[in-house]
Amino acid sequence: MPNNPDAPDTPTAPGPRLTVAVLGPGGVGGLLAALLSRSGHRVLCLAGEETARTLRTTGIQVRSTRFGDFTAPVDAGTALREPVDACLITVKATALDAALTRIPPEALGDGLLVPFLNGVEHPALLRARYAPDRVAPAVIRVESTRTAHGLIEHTSPFAEIDLTGAKAPRPRLDALAEALTAAGPVTHVLDDEATALWAKMAFLAPFALLTTRYALPLGEARTRHREELASLVAETAAVSRACGVPADPAQALARYDAFPPAAKSSMQRDAEAGRPLELDAIGGALLRAADRHGVPVPVTARIVRELREAGR
């Protein structure tokens, strides 16, 4: 990768050519699909007929200060009908059940199923439906938005992925991580799946719940509702520790304080746009984990209840 952080990244020479399906070519999925295609891999996007038709015709256009502005060709269809090395799941949790009808287990075969979803409960759901040793959860840190079919705006100066999978074959994980890193996003394979998922949850849940509840960007939320933010952070950390994953509330608060004041959570943006919220996948999952382990989370429970009562 270039040493100059302001210079656009360009792909390095890829290793073995992979065939990768992307379920849900939105902000995250579209960016990964385009980067992998530009790096020489065969990419198949799975979406509705209108989106698939557009992608087959125009490819995916990316605008990115880090990776440059480019257009990458992709194949596209409404369902998976051939074996792939990996299928990246980049839909929202609210759309997961319907989207999975596009991936028949028999079509996936022994390909890796890589969900980039918020929350901590989706791996169990996927392992009940597909081969458990092929489910490889991933966490991505990126700001990327689909502004139209096939048009992706990548606005963050970073794109980093943690790839894991308790029982997934390590050589397959390493091959996918190598392909992703060569395409652009630095990708690390982590041994502990729970740590990867809860590390994201511990940061995401307080951010998403507070900014959505009060319809405020992070800067105002962390100032005007500081006590609630601290309580959310402490409660989420306590649940994470009960699940066997250490969490540092002070470190989490420091990360929030370092974020740009205009930052908004994806849940808040969904609320502003009138889209379904991932409230159950984030807040609901946190409450269920707290209940299983007997951890009191009164502030989290109240805010989740208030969001549900508001029709969120």
Disulfide bonds with the S-S distance in Angstrom:
none
